[in-house]
Amino acid sequence: MGKEKFLILPSANSNELYIDRDIMVLANPEIADLPDWVIALVAAGSLAAALSTAAGLLLVISTSISHDLLKKLFLKSITDKQELIFARLAAAFAIIIAGYFGIHPPGFVAQVVAFAFGLAAASFFPVILMGIFSKRMNKEGAISGMIAGLAFTASYIIYFKFVNPSINFSESWWFGISPEGIGTLGMCLNFLTAYLVSQITDPPPEDIKDMVENIRIPKGAKTLNHQH
């Protein structure tokens, strides 16, 4: 047998110093030779912020699925005990998904936060704003706008970050906008879709219009202004 030749390719991490950008926040106080109590405060603050945010979002996810989605739409006859069971199952499922992305994050912390806020801007912000300042906004417009903005933003992020990350550079981005900032276009698409759909569908009921008016001007405000 002839001698076999092996090609050894260089690795990005072998024989090289690798610095994780996420850990630098906790490592900086020790690098700066600060007292131990400062390092402890930084660690405690980071942990408290993570736990408080995770706990709040977990409660919102579980109650939204069990009460708003199942109780009010699909399973209206379920009891309070069954609703609690669905809330626990939803919370457990959310923990599994969050744990997976915690172990395999799609990017470093700043990128993940940018994705989250971009998705929120493309889905919730236009509906909340137009729901308060536009009496013509109805549920058809709100739902259509949220679906359009969320689908566009999520598709853009998934395509460049997961499906085809090899072209994730400025020359391939739409209008030079990165996946971290595409929520701005998603928000504009949400506004446009919600406005157009609300104009071609039936207006909201009078009780909804009265509720919007009460949000703008609380009860008793007009009377107080007349007295002055």
C-alpha positions in Angstrom: 0.0 0.0 0.0 1.2 3.5 -0.8 1.6 6.2 1.8 -1.6 8.0 2.5 -1.6 11.7 2.6 -3.7 13.6 5.2 -4.6 17.2 4.8 -4.9 19.0 8.2 -7.0 22.1 8.0 -6.6 25.0 10.5 -9.4 25.3 13.1 -10.8 28.6 14.3 -10.5 27.5 18.0 -7.5 25.2 18.1 -4.2 26.8 19.2 -5.9 30.1 19.3 -7.2 32.3 22.1 -11.0 32.4 22.0 -12.9 35.1 23.9 -16.7 34.8 24.3 -18.3 38.2 24.0 -21.1 37.3 26.4 -18.8 36.5 29.3 -16.9 39.8 29.0 -19.7 41.6 30.9 -18.9 39.5 34.0 -15.2 39.2 33.4 -14.5 42.9 33.0 -14.8 43.8 36.7 -12.2 41.1 37.6 -10.0 42.1 34.7 -10.1 45.7 36.1 -9.0 44.3 39.5 -12.1 45.7 41.2 -13.0 44.5 44.8 -14.8 41.2 45.1 -18.0 42.8 46.3 -18.3 44.7 43.0 -17.9 41.5 41.1 -20.6 39.9 43.3 -22.9 42.8 42.7 -22.5 42.5 38.9 -23.1 38.8 39.0 -26.1 39.2 41.3 -27.6 41.9 39.2 -27.2 39.9 36.0 -28.8 36.9 37.6 -31.7 38.9 39.0 -32.3 40.6 35.7 -32.3 37.3 33.9 -34.6 35.6 36.4 -37.1 38.5 36.7 -37.4 38.8 32.9 -37.7 35.1 32.4 -40.4 34.8 35.1 -42.5 37.6 33.8 -42.4 36.4 30.2 -43.1 32.8 31.3 -46.3 34.0 33.1 -47.4 35.9 30.1 -46.8 33.0 27.7 -48.6 30.5 29.9 -51.6 32.7 30.7 -51.9 33.9 27.1 -52.1 30.3 25.7 -54.3 28.9 28.4 -56.7 31.8 29.0 -56.7 34.0 25.9 -56.2 31.4 23.3 -57.8 28.2 24.6 -60.3 29.4 27.1 -61.7 32.2 25.0 -61.4 30.8 21.5 -61.0 27.0 21.1 -62.0 25.3 24.4 -64.5 27.6 26.0 -66.0 24.9 28.2 -62.9 24.0 30.1 -62.8 24.4 33.9 -60.5 26.6 35.9 -58.5 23.5 36.9 -58.1 22.4 33.3 -57.0 26.0 32.4 -54.4 25.8 35.1 -53.1 22.5 33.7 -52.8 24.0 30.2 -51.0 27.0 31.6 -48.4 24.6 33.3 -48.0 22.6 30.1 -47.5 25.8 28.1 -44.9 27.0 30.7 -43.1 23.7 30.5 -43.0 23.8 26.7 -41.7 27.4 26.8 -39.0 26.4 29.2 -37.8 23.6 26.9 -37.6 26.0 23.9 -35.9 28.6 25.9 -33.4 26.1 27.3 -32.6 24.8 23.8 -31.9 28.3 22.5 -29.9 29.0 25.7 -27.6 26.1 24.9 -27.6 26.8 21.2 -28.1 30.6 20.9 -28.6 32.1 17.4 -26.2 34.8 18.3 -24.6 36.7 21.2 -26.8 38.5 23.7 -27.1 41.8 21.9 -28.2 40.0 18.7 -30.8 37.9 20.4 -32.2 41.0 22.2 -32.3 42.8 18.8 -34.2 39.9 17.3 -36.7 39.9 20.2 -37.4 43.7 20.0 -37.5 43.6 16.2 -40.2 40.9 16.3 -42.1 42.8 19.0 -41.9 46.1 17.0 -43.2 44.3 13.9 -46.1 42.6 15.6 -47.4 44.4 18.8 -46.3 48.1 18.5 -48.4 49.1 15.5 -51.6 47.4 16.8 -51.2 49.0 20.2 -50.6 52.5 18.8 -53.4 52.4 16.2 -55.7 50.8 18.6 -55.5 53.9 20.8 -55.3 56.6 18.2 -57.5 55.2 15.5 -61.2 54.6 16.0 -61.4 52.9 12.6 -59.0 50.1 13.6 -60.9 46.8 13.9 -59.9 43.3 14.7 -59.5 42.2 11.1 -57.0 45.0 10.5 -55.1 44.3 13.7 -54.8 40.6 13.1 -53.8 41.0 9.4 -51.2 43.6 10.3 -49.7 41.4 13.1 -49.5 38.4 10.8 -47.9 40.3 8.0 -45.3 42.1 10.1 -44.5 39.0 12.1 -44.3 36.7 9.1 -42.0 39.1 7.2 -39.7 39.8 10.1 -39.4 36.2 11.2 -38.9 34.9 7.7 -36.1 37.4 7.1 -34.3 36.5 10.3 -34.7 32.8 9.8 -33.5 32.9 6.2 -30.3 34.8 6.9 -29.5 33.3 10.3 -30.5 29.6 9.9 -31.4 28.7 6.3 -28.6 30.5 4.4 -26.1 32.1 6.8 -23.3 32.0 4.2 -24.8 35.1 2.6 -25.5 37.0 5.8 -23.6 40.1 4.8 -24.6 43.7 3.8 -24.5 43.0 0.1 -27.2 40.4 0.3 -29.5 42.3 2.8 -32.6 44.2 1.6 -31.8 47.9 1.5 -28.7 47.1 3.5 -30.7 46.3 6.6 -29.4 43.5 8.8 -31.6 40.8 10.3 -31.2 42.5 13.7 -32.8 45.7 12.3 -35.4 44.3 9.9 -38.1 44.8 12.5 -38.3 48.4 11.3 -39.6 47.3 7.8 -41.8 44.7 9.5 -43.3 47.5 11.6 -44.0 49.6 8.5 -45.6 46.6 6.7 -47.8 46.0 9.8 -48.9 49.7 9.8 -49.8 49.6 6.1 -51.5 46.2 6.2 -53.6 47.1 9.3 -54.6 50.4 7.8 -55.7 49.0 4.4 -57.6 46.1 5.9 -59.4 48.2 8.4 -60.5 50.5 5.7 -62.1 47.8 3.5 -63.7 45.9 6.3 -66.6 46.8 8.7 -65.8 49.4 11.4 -65.6 48.3 15.0 -68.7 48.3 17.2 -69.8 51.4 19.1 -68.8 49.9 22.4 -65.2 49.5 21.1 -65.2 53.1 19.9 -66.5 54.3 23.3 -63.7 52.3 25.0 -61.1 54.0 22.8 -62.6 57.3 23.6 -62.4 56.6 27.3 -58.7 55.6 26.9 -58.0 59.0 25.3 -60.1 61.0 27.7 -60.8 59.3 31.0 -64.2 59.6 32.6 -64.6 62.9 34.5 -61.9 64.7 32.6 -64.4 66.7 30.5 -66.4 67.7 33.6 -63.3 68.8 35.4 -62.3 71.0 32.4 -65.7 72.6 32.3 -65.5 73.4 36.0 -62.2 75.2 35.5 
